[in-house]
Amino acid sequence: MDDVATRPQGAGNGDRGGADGPGRLLGLLVFVIGVGLLIFVFLTAYQEFSGPAMARLGVPTATSPVPSENANAAASDLNVSLQLLMKAIFLFVLGYLSSAVAGRGIAMYHAARLPDAPE
C-alpha cells in the first residue's frame, strides 16, 4: 500500500509537484523583455516611416533641361528608397527576433509549470 506520508509533497493530490517558482518568474521576465522589444521596434518603425525620409521620397523633383541634374535627382530618390528598404528589413528582423524572445519566455514559463517527468 502507498502510504500518504511517503509521497513527495504535492504528488497525487492534483498539485503540480514540479512547479518551479524561479523558472516561472524568469519565463515571465523574458516574456516582458520580448514584449518591450516589440514595442520599441513598433515605435521605431513609426518614427522612421513617418519622418523626413518619407516626406523627401514623395516630393516631386522639378525637371531640369540639364540631364545630369535629373540623373542626380533620380540617384537621390533611389538612395532614399534603398535607405528606407534597408530600415524596413532591419526592423522586420528586429520584430521577428523580439517575438521569438517573447515566445521563448512563454515556453520557459510553461515548462516551469509542468510536473516533473515520472521516474
Secondary structure, DSSP 8 states (H G I E B T S, - for coil): ---GGGS-TTTTSSS-TT--HHHHHHHHHHHHHHHHHHHHHHHHHHHHHTSHHHHHHHS-----SSHHHHHHHHHHHHHHHHHHHHHHHHHHHHHHHHHHHHHHHHHHHHHHHS-----
